[in-house]
Amino acid sequence: MAGGIALVQGASRGLGLQFCKHLVRSQQCTQVIATCREPQAAAALQELKRQHPNLLTIVRLDVSSHLAIQQCAQQVALMCGSLDLLINSAAMLHPSGKGETSLRDVSAEGISLALSTNTIGPLLMAKYFAPLLLKGTGAFGLQSSDRSNQHSAILINMSAKVGSITDNGLGGWYSYRMSKAALNMATKNTSIELSRGSKKVICVSLHPGTVDTDLSRPYQKNVPKEKLFSPELSVNYLMNVIQGLSIDQTGKFFSWNGSEIPW
Ligand SMILES: NC(=O)c1ccc[n+]([C@@H]2O[C@H](COP(=O)([O-])OP(=O)(O)OC[C@H]3O[C@@H](n4cnc5c(N)ncnc54)[C@H](OP(=O)(O)O)[C@@H]3O)[C@@H](O)[C@H]2O)c1
């Protein structure tokens, strides 16, 4: 199958950067678009661009800006006209870098900023990029043998197991948990809307495991060594899950090992 066009939103560091590294080396892409809010400050992404100048394009995008998302979608539409894979990776635990441990720590500003980046941004990405995803060539995932049930593209919302209401036994982290639970609802809603027509987009939420990035750094000392994944390992697992997706799995929440996580 011919290669596809992928866009990774939140690609300056962590898992977003690693998705870009994986995709440019995978020989599965004809083009990889990496978005981040400060391209000049994203040294590792710029280095990747130097290594793959024809394959990788960096586009400025602050996902907390509605207007910036709209303009980015217009720019990508002019550049490539369609998309086969969109990964929403950017997120914050809390503006302070640490999740709330009790109601005492909760602030309207903290929750608003987390929701803006973790939930509203990815949903507006779906809104403005849906026309490009619906024109995709189905280059990623497993195609159904039934031609009327084939998908044109895949939309990934990077979520977190702590966003599962069923799984929540510890409490705390109000902003992050709420933002991911709401993101999961956005995934489900989007999956329903984008599979109604003859063109279909697979929409899923993914949990990457606990990964050695800036986001988890304040909490890593509590994680057993074998349970803390490198970004490379996590993205290898996640790309396996992505390549195994078919339209009958749309609207679900999967972990790095392909197991389904309850909402
Ligand atoms: N690491 C884990 O253990 C873990 C576990 C479960 C789920 N996840 C999820 O996996 C995804 C990736 O997390 P990570 O560990 O890679 O996090 P990370 O290393 O902290 O990276 C966060 C990324 O989000 C970007 N970002 C933040 N706000 C932004 C904004 N307004 N506009 C554009 N980009 C913005 C950052 O860009 P700047 O460089 O510009 O700040 C950075 O690229 C997230 O959705 C996270 O919730 C991670």
The ligand as an SDF file (V2000), in Angstrom:
LIG
                    3D

 48 52  0  0  0  0  0  0  0  0999 V2000
    3.8760   10.3760   30.0850 N   0  0  0  0  0  0  0  0  0  0  0  0
    2.9460    9.5850   30.6130 C   0  0  0  0  0  0  0  0  0  0  0  0
    3.2430    8.7800   31.5390 O   0  0  0  0  0  0  0  0  0  0  0  0
    1.5310    9.6360   30.1230 C   0  0  0  0  0  0  0  0  0  0  0  0
    0.6000    8.7640   30.7290 C   0  0  0  0  0  0  0  0  0  0  0  0
   -0.7150    8.7860   30.2870 C   0  0  0  0  0  0  0  0  0  0  0  0
   -1.0880    9.6260   29.2500 C   0  0  0  0  0  0  0  0  0  0  0  0
   -0.1770   10.4680   28.6880 N   0  0  0  0  0  0  0  0  0  0  0  0
   -0.6410   11.3590   27.5970 C   0  0  0  0  0  0  0  0  0  0  0  0
    0.2320   11.2790   26.5030 O   0  0  0  0  0  0  0  0  0  0  0  0
    0.2700   12.5320   25.8110 C   0  0  0  0  0  0  0  0  0  0  0  0
    1.7010   12.9940   25.6540 C   0  0  0  0  0  0  0  0  0  0  0  0
    2.2280   13.2260   26.9590 O   0  0  0  0  0  0  0  0  0  0  0  0
    3.7940   13.3790   27.2080 P   0  0  0  0  0  0  0  0  0  0  0  0
    4.1420   12.4540   28.3050 O   0  0  0  0  0  0  0  0  0  0  0  0
    4.5060   13.2990   25.9020 O   0  0  0  0  0  0  0  0  0  0  0  0
    3.8450   14.8690   27.7700 O   0  0  0  0  0  0  0  0  0  0  0  0
    5.0680   15.9180   27.7920 P   0  0  0  0  0  0  0  0  0  0  0  0
    6.3640   15.2390   27.5950 O   0  0  0  0  0  0  0  0  0  0  0  0
    4.8470   16.7380   29.0260 O   0  0  0  0  0  0  0  0  0  0  0  0
    4.7920   16.8030   26.5050 O   0  0  0  0  0  0  0  0  0  0  0  0
    3.6610   17.6020   26.4650 C   0  0  0  0  0  0  0  0  0  0  0  0
    3.5710   18.1860   25.0720 C   0  0  0  0  0  0  0  0  0  0  0  0
    2.3730   18.9480   24.9900 O   0  0  0  0  0  0  0  0  0  0  0  0
    2.7150   20.1880   24.3960 C   0  0  0  0  0  0  0  0  0  0  0  0
    1.7720   21.2450   24.7420 N   0  0  0  0  0  0  0  0  0  0  0  0
    1.3390   21.6090   25.9660 C   0  0  0  0  0  0  0  0  0  0  0  0
    0.4770   22.6300   25.8510 N   0  0  0  0  0  0  0  0  0  0  0  0
    0.3930   22.9270   24.5380 C   0  0  0  0  0  0  0  0  0  0  0  0
   -0.3310   23.8740   23.7790 C   0  0  0  0  0  0  0  0  0  0  0  0
   -1.1520   24.7790   24.3430 N   0  0  0  0  0  0  0  0  0  0  0  0
   -0.1970   23.8590   22.4250 N   0  0  0  0  0  0  0  0  0  0  0  0
    0.5880   22.9690   21.8260 C   0  0  0  0  0  0  0  0  0  0  0  0
    1.3230   22.0610   22.4920 N   0  0  0  0  0  0  0  0  0  0  0  0
    1.2090   22.0440   23.8250 C   0  0  0  0  0  0  0  0  0  0  0  0
    4.1220   20.4860   24.9030 C   0  0  0  0  0  0  0  0  0  0  0  0
    4.6970   21.4960   24.1010 O   0  0  0  0  0  0  0  0  0  0  0  0
    5.7680   22.5780   24.6720 P   0  0  0  0  0  0  0  0  0  0  0  0
    7.1160   21.9370   24.4850 O   0  0  0  0  0  0  0  0  0  0  0  0
    5.5360   23.7610   23.8290 O   0  0  0  0  0  0  0  0  0  0  0  0
    5.4540   22.8180   26.1250 O   0  0  0  0  0  0  0  0  0  0  0  0
    4.7430   19.1200   24.7400 C   0  0  0  0  0  0  0  0  0  0  0  0
    5.1050   18.8680   23.3990 O   0  0  0  0  0  0  0  0  0  0  0  0
   -0.5770   13.4920   26.6440 C   0  0  0  0  0  0  0  0  0  0  0  0
   -1.8680   13.5810   26.0810 O   0  0  0  0  0  0  0  0  0  0  0  0
   -0.6330   12.8310   28.0070 C   0  0  0  0  0  0  0  0  0  0  0  0
   -1.7890   13.1810   28.7340 O   0  0  0  0  0  0  0  0  0  0  0  0
    1.1370   10.4940   29.1060 C   0  0  0  0  0  0  0  0  0  0  0  0
  1  2  1  0
  2  3  2  0
  2  4  1  0
  4  5  1  0
  4 48  2  0
  5  6  2  0
  6  7  1  0
  7  8  2  0
  8  9  1  0
  8 48  1  0
  9 10  1  0
  9 46  1  0
 10 11  1  0
 11 12  1  0
 11 44  1  0
 12 13  1  0
 13 14  1  0
 14 15  2  0
 14 16  1  0
 14 17  1  0
 17 18  1  0
 18 19  2  0
 18 20  1  0
 18 21  1  0
 21 22  1  0
 22 23  1  0
 23 24  1  0
 23 42  1  0
 24 25  1  0
 25 26  1  0
 25 36  1  0
 26 27  1  0
 26 35  1  0
 27 28  2  0
 28 29  1  0
 29 30  1  0
 29 35  2  0
 30 31  1  0
 30 32  2  0
 32 33  1  0
 33 34  2  0
 34 35  1  0
 36 37  1  0
 36 42  1  0
 37 38  1  0
 38 39  2  0
 38 40  1  0
 38 41  1  0
 42 43  1  0
 44 45  1  0
 44 46  1  0
 46 47  1  0
M  CHG  2   8   1  16  -1
M  END
$$$$
